[in-house]
């Protein structure tokens, strides 16, 4: 069964989704030229931290409706705002990348070996916000192997 990106968001829950929206950096969105796309997806007249936060419940409903285009644009906004986390995880896994970006034709099988999600979780759970870390673990699995099941640590507080 192929995992959808909306499922990654939904697995975290509405509260964690709201926390992720608060991490979105308008400066990073401008740098990567995705402000207009995120603004259109969020259906706001002006995109800023407050308007994105206020759009959260509507965006959550759209994720529940499995609007994958919304999920993809929100994921990109969140991940460009979390490049330190992305780079730390990719470096830990030994995955070749260019400042957090890796080639779409990368063979990740040698880096994403059995139990990689749990190893990443154990390495970073005490240093990084749980919603962002869980989101990236599952986003990476979605991006590189859509048949990978959602990762949920056995004991979240652990």
Backbone as CSV, one residue per row, in Angstrom:
resi,resn,N_x,N_y,N_z,CA_x,CA_y,CA_z,C_x,C_y,C_z
1,UNK,0.844,-1.186,0.000,0.000,0.000,0.000,0.887,1.245,0.000
2,UNK,0.529,2.203,-0.800,1.326,3.415,-0.942,0.857,4.456,0.077
3,UNK,1.815,4.976,0.843,1.511,5.995,1.836,1.334,7.344,1.147
4,UNK,0.353,8.105,1.610,0.154,9.460,1.114,0.788,10.423,2.109
5,UNK,1.235,11.560,1.608,1.874,12.546,2.465,0.895,13.111,3.497
6,UNK,-0.366,13.230,3.137,-1.351,13.716,4.113,-1.398,12.812,5.338
7,UNK,-1.155,11.513,5.156,-1.149,10.575,6.273,-0.021,10.884,7.253
8,UNK,1.101,11.387,6.734,2.222,11.749,7.594,1.773,12.859,8.543
9,UNK,1.114,13.871,8.006,0.604,14.952,8.842,-0.430,14.430,9.833
10,UNK,-1.394,13.668,9.335,-2.495,13.197,10.170,-2.004,12.302,11.303
11,UNK,-0.927,11.560,11.067,-0.391,10.677,12.111,0.135,11.466,13.308
12,UNK,0.507,12.716,13.075,1.041,13.546,14.154,-0.055,14.130,15.034
13,UNK,-1.234,14.343,14.461,-2.333,14.947,15.197,-2.395,16.451,14.968
14,UNK,-3.567,17.022,15.258,-3.822,18.438,14.995,-2.933,19.354,15.828
15,UNK,-2.686,18.996,17.078,-1.862,19.857,17.937,-0.429,19.945,17.412
16,UNK,0.151,18.812,17.055,1.519,18.810,16.516,1.563,19.543,15.173
17,UNK,0.504,19.399,14.373,0.436,20.122,13.106,0.492,21.628,13.361
18,UNK,-0.263,22.094,14.338,-0.233,23.507,14.702,1.155,23.955,15.131
19,UNK,1.855,23.092,15.866,3.224,23.410,16.275,4.149,23.510,15.064
20,UNK,3.956,22.627,14.105,4.780,22.669,12.894,4.530,23.957,12.108
21,UNK,3.281,24.380,12.017,2.976,25.616,11.296,3.679,26.808,11.937
22,UNK,3.824,26.786,13.250,4.499,27.881,13.953,5.992,27.944,13.621
23,UNK,6.557,26.859,13.094,7.989,26.839,12.770,8.284,27.374,11.378
24,UNK,7.245,27.625,10.593,7.455,28.076,9.216,8.050,29.482,9.221
25,UNK,9.158,29.619,8.522,9.883,30.879,8.433,9.529,31.590,7.131
26,UNK,8.942,32.762,7.261,8.589,33.535,6.067,9.847,33.897,5.265
27,UNK,10.948,34.149,5.954,12.208,34.443,5.277,12.677,33.273,4.421
28,UNK,12.562,32.061,4.957,12.963,30.868,4.188,12.029,30.661,2.998
29,UNK,10.738,30.925,3.196,9.796,30.783,2.075,10.149,31.753,0.958
30,UNK,10.553,32.976,1.340,10.972,33.966,0.325,12.263,33.505,-0.353
31,UNK,13.219,33.023,0.436,14.495,32.567,-0.119,14.279,31.479,-1.174
32,UNK,13.396,30.534,-0.881,13.160,29.422,-1.801,11.995,29.679,-2.747
33,UNK,11.520,30.915,-2.759,10.501,31.383,-3.691,9.246,30.515,-3.701
34,UNK,8.749,30.214,-2.508,7.518,29.425,-2.421,6.416,30.155,-1.649
35,UNK,6.622,31.443,-1.385,5.612,32.222,-0.649,4.279,32.191,-1.365
36,UNK,4.269,32.491,-2.648,3.005,32.584,-3.395,2.279,31.242,-3.440
37,UNK,3.030,30.170,-3.597,2.406,28.846,-3.643,1.767,28.494,-2.296
38,UNK,2.479,28.759,-1.213,1.945,28.465,0.119,0.758,29.380,0.418
39,UNK,0.862,30.632,0.031,-0.229,31.584,0.216,-1.489,31.101,-0.509
40,UNK,-1.322,30.634,-1.734,-2.465,30.135,-2.509,-3.055,28.880,-1.863
41,UNK,-2.205,27.971,-1.427,-2.692,26.736,-0.786,-3.408,27.033,0.527
42,UNK,-2.878,27.997,1.273,-3.483,28.355,2.563,-4.740,29.197,2.384
43,UNK,-4.925,29.712,1.166,-6.083,30.538,0.835,-6.181,31.742,1.769
44,UNK,-5.054,32.462,1.846,-5.008,33.692,2.644,-4.638,34.848,1.727
45,UNK,-5.125,36.040,2.069,-4.842,37.231,1.255,-3.385,37.654,1.398
46,UNK,-2.863,37.537,2.616,-1.475,37.888,2.883,-0.879,36.778,3.747
47,UNK,0.285,36.290,3.356,0.906,35.210,4.112,1.891,35.778,5.124
48,UNK,1.610,35.503,6.380,2.545,35.801,7.457,2.318,34.736,8.531
49,UNK,3.094,34.787,9.592,2.997,33.751,10.626,1.596,33.677,11.222
50,UNK,0.992,34.833,11.464,-0.339,34.851,12.068,-1.401,34.288,11.124
51,UNK,-1.372,34.697,9.862,-2.389,34.202,8.926,-2.232,32.697,8.698
52,UNK,-1.000,32.204,8.687,-0.782,30.772,8.517,-1.298,30.010,9.736
53,UNK,-1.021,30.532,10.927,-1.504,29.897,12.152,-3.034,29.871,12.173
54,UNK,-3.664,30.986,11.798,-5.125,31.057,11.782,-5.727,30.131,10.727
55,UNK,-5.003,29.892,9.642,-5.479,28.990,8.588,-5.318,27.520,8.984
56,UNK,-4.620,27.261,10.069,-4.330,25.896,10.502,-5.525,24.964,10.538
57,UNK,-6.634,25.335,11.184,-7.787,24.422,11.217,-8.352,24.110,9.825
58,UNK,-8.389,25.105,8.946,-8.866,24.853,7.572,-7.899,23.930,6.833
59,UNK,-6.604,24.183,7.018,-5.601,23.335,6.367,-5.686,21.905,6.893
60,UNK,-5.915,21.763,8.192,-6.050,20.438,8.797,-7.229,19.694,8.158
61,UNK,-8.353,20.389,7.971,-9.521,19.769,7.330,-9.197,19.316,5.917
62,UNK,-8.419,20.113,5.225,-8.038,19.749,3.856,-7.094,18.555,3.847
63,UNK,-6.250,18.447,4.860,-5.394,17.261,4.974,-6.245,16.029,5.282
64,UNK,-7.242,16.209,6.144,-8.153,15.096,6.440,-8.897,14.655,5.179
65,UNK,-9.131,15.584,4.271,-9.791,15.272,3.000,-8.795,14.704,1.985
66,UNK,-7.565,14.527,2.412,-6.481,13.943,1.602,-6.141,14.785,0.377
67,UNK,-6.095,16.113,0.570,-5.666,17.002,-0.517,-4.142,16.973,-0.554
68,UNK,-3.604,16.142,-1.401,-2.159,15.903,-1.441,-1.367,17.127,-1.895
69,UNK,-1.963,17.966,-2.751,-1.246,19.171,-3.165,-1.021,20.093,-1.970
70,UNK,-1.978,20.163,-1.079,-1.838,20.951,0.152,-0.735,20.339,1.014
71,UNK,-0.771,19.027,1.170,0.232,18.337,1.991,1.642,18.575,1.449
72,UNK,1.802,18.495,0.136,3.128,18.667,-0.451,3.665,20.083,-0.271
73,UNK,2.821,21.088,-0.486,3.292,22.463,-0.324,3.562,22.801,1.136
74,UNK,2.723,22.318,2.046,2.975,22.548,3.471,4.247,21.835,3.918
75,UNK,4.455,20.630,3.430,5.671,19.891,3.789,6.902,20.655,3.337
76,UNK,6.865,21.180,2.131,8.010,21.933,1.637,8.255,23.173,2.494
77,UNK,7.190,23.873,2.871,7.331,25.070,3.708,7.931,24.716,5.069
78,UNK,7.482,23.627,5.637,7.983,23.209,6.952,9.435,22.767,6.847
79,UNK,9.754,21.995,5.835,11.113,21.450,5.730,12.153,22.509,5.386
80,UNK,11.827,23.478,4.528,12.823,24.518,4.254,13.059,25.363,5.500
81,UNK,12.065,25.393,6.390,12.202,26.132,7.643,12.955,25.329,8.702
82,UNK,13.187,24.056,8.429,13.846,23.150,9.378,15.130,22.553,8.799
83,UNK,15.839,23.337,7.978,17.014,22.764,7.311,18.075,22.246,8.270
84,UNK,18.229,22.848,9.428,19.213,22.330,10.384,18.878,20.893,10.769
85,UNK,17.603,20.627,11.019,17.150,19.275,11.355,17.379,18.338,10.171
86,UNK,16.973,18.760,8.985,17.106,17.939,7.780,18.572,17.556,7.561
87,UNK,19.454,18.525,7.632,20.883,18.269,7.408,21.446,17.355,8.482
88,UNK,21.064,17.569,9.732,21.556,16.724,10.822,21.145,15.265,10.613
89,UNK,19.893,15.045,10.227,19.410,13.671,10.013,20.105,13.038,8.814
90,UNK,20.199,13.766,7.707,20.862,13.203,6.521,22.334,12.896,6.799
91,UNK,23.005,13.789,7.515,24.407,13.530,7.879,24.513,12.294,8.765
92,UNK,23.634,12.179,9.737,23.636,11.020,10.632,23.458,9.723,9.843
93,UNK,22.588,9.752,8.843,22.340,8.563,8.022,23.432,8.326,6.983
94,UNK,24.326,9.298,6.809,25.373,9.179,5.804,24.852,9.360,4.389
95,UNK,23.722,10.007,4.259,23.087,10.207,2.952,23.730,11.399,2.248
96,UNK,24.226,11.213,1.031,24.813,12.341,0.303,23.747,13.386,-0.022
97,UNK,24.102,14.662,0.178,23.157,15.745,-0.085,23.923,17.039,-0.315
98,UNK,23.220,17.991,-0.871,23.744,19.335,-1.078,22.922,20.280,-0.211
99,UNK,23.422,20.633,0.945,22.739,21.536,1.877,21.298,21.123,2.159
100,UNK,21.076,19.823,2.359,19.756,19.310,2.696,18.966,18.774,1.526
101,UNK,19.431,19.014,0.325,18.759,18.502,-0.868,19.536,17.305,-1.398
102,UNK,18.826,16.253,-1.770,19.505,15.118,-2.390,18.880,14.846,-3.748
103,UNK,19.648,14.190,-4.576,19.217,13.874,-5.928,17.970,12.986,-5.883
104,UNK,17.014,13.270,-6.742,15.774,12.476,-6.780,16.037,11.033,-7.197
105,UNK,17.154,10.781,-7.874,17.458,9.412,-8.282,18.432,8.723,-7.324
106,UNK,18.575,9.271,-6.118,19.483,8.699,-5.128,19.025,7.290,-4.748
107,UNK,19.992,6.386,-4.603,19.700,5.047,-4.100,19.904,5.094,-2.590
108,UNK,18.801,5.227,-1.881,18.861,5.400,-0.431,18.940,4.080,0.317
109,UNK,18.824,2.960,-0.372,18.740,1.667,0.300,19.935,1.377,1.210
110,UNK,21.117,1.828,0.819,22.281,1.575,1.667,22.308,2.452,2.914
111,UNK,21.525,3.541,2.914,21.486,4.459,4.051,20.256,4.233,4.933
112,UNK,19.170,3.796,4.312,17.934,3.559,5.053,17.776,2.064,5.303
113,UNK,18.671,1.552,6.102,18.672,0.123,6.405,17.652,-0.174,7.511
114,UNK,17.405,-1.440,7.717,16.436,-1.892,8.721,16.606,-1.128,10.037
115,UNK,15.521,-0.538,10.525,15.531,0.159,11.806,16.056,1.584,11.764
116,UNK,16.222,2.146,10.568,16.807,3.495,10.480,15.962,4.539,11.189
117,UNK,14.634,4.407,11.124,13.782,5.406,11.770,14.006,5.428,13.283
118,UNK,14.065,4.256,13.879,14.278,4.174,15.325,15.648,4.726,15.697
119,UNK,16.668,4.447,14.887,18.015,4.981,15.161,18.019,6.511,15.099
120,UNK,17.348,7.081,14.102,17.264,8.537,13.993,16.519,9.094,15.200
121,UNK,15.406,8.472,15.557,14.623,8.930,16.706,15.485,8.941,17.974
122,UNK,16.184,7.838,18.221,17.002,7.734,19.432,18.132,8.760,19.433
123,UNK,18.706,9.033,18.280,19.809,9.989,18.179,19.370,11.422,18.469
124,UNK,18.181,11.794,18.015,17.780,13.205,18.042,16.621,13.553,18.967
125,UNK,15.958,12.583,19.553,14.730,12.858,20.327,14.936,13.807,21.496
126,UNK,16.130,13.840,22.058,16.383,14.728,23.197,16.852,16.111,22.773
127,UNK,17.162,16.277,21.488,17.710,17.555,21.008,16.798,18.325,20.077
128,UNK,15.846,17.656,19.479,14.990,18.293,18.474,13.520,18.175,18.871
129,UNK,12.694,19.129,18.452,11.259,19.054,18.769,10.642,17.789,18.175
130,UNK,9.895,17.071,18.997,9.317,15.802,18.556,8.459,15.910,17.304
131,UNK,7.541,16.903,17.199,6.720,16.958,15.974,7.565,17.106,14.704
132,UNK,8.568,17.968,14.749,9.408,18.187,13.561,10.218,16.942,13.233
133,UNK,10.775,16.304,14.247,11.576,15.099,14.019,10.722,13.972,13.460
134,UNK,9.568,13.724,14.067,8.684,12.667,13.563,8.206,12.980,12.149
135,UNK,7.894,14.253,11.913,7.470,14.627,10.573,8.567,14.318,9.561
136,UNK,9.799,14.706,9.864,10.864,14.489,8.888,11.186,13.009,8.705
137,UNK,11.194,12.242,9.771,11.430,10.794,9.636,10.409,10.201,8.668
138,UNK,9.142,10.526,8.884,8.091,9.966,8.028,8.071,10.582,6.637
139,UNK,8.446,11.857,6.538,8.519,12.482,5.211,9.639,11.836,4.390
140,UNK,10.766,11.583,5.010,11.884,10.955,4.306,11.487,9.560,3.822
141,UNK,10.786,8.812,4.667,10.300,7.493,4.256,9.319,7.624,3.099
142,UNK,8.417,8.613,3.184,7.446,8.830,2.114,8.158,9.190,0.809
143,UNK,9.153,10.063,0.910,9.836,10.544,-0.282,10.657,9.459,-0.973
144,UNK,11.278,8.589,-0.198,12.200,7.617,-0.772,11.629,6.212,-0.904
145,UNK,10.581,5.905,-0.136,9.992,4.564,-0.197,8.548,4.653,0.263
146,UNK,7.659,4.945,-0.654,6.262,5.204,-0.305,5.553,3.991,0.297
147,UNK,6.176,2.820,0.274,5.550,1.648,0.874,5.948,1.476,2.342
148,UNK,6.864,2.309,2.811,7.317,2.261,4.202,6.151,2.620,5.133
149,UNK,5.917,1.831,6.188,4.838,2.195,7.110,5.198,3.434,7.927
150,UNK,4.183,4.111,8.440,4.420,5.274,9.288,5.200,4.859,10.531
151,UNK,6.164,5.677,10.892,6.953,5.418,12.089,6.338,6.147,13.272
152,UNK,6.097,5.402,14.318,5.638,5.965,15.590,6.495,5.320,16.670
153,UNK,7.265,6.110,17.400,8.096,5.522,18.460,7.207,4.811,19.476
154,UNK,7.728,3.719,20.019,6.941,2.960,20.986,6.550,3.826,22.178
155,UNK,7.512,4.558,22.688,7.239,5.447,23.812,7.685,6.835,23.389
156,UNK,6.719,7.685,23.070,7.020,9.007,22.527,7.901,9.828,23.441
157,UNK,7.695,9.779,24.715,8.481,10.574,25.648,9.878,10.039,25.836
158,UNK,10.121,8.872,25.332,11.395,8.184,25.548,12.506,8.748,24.749
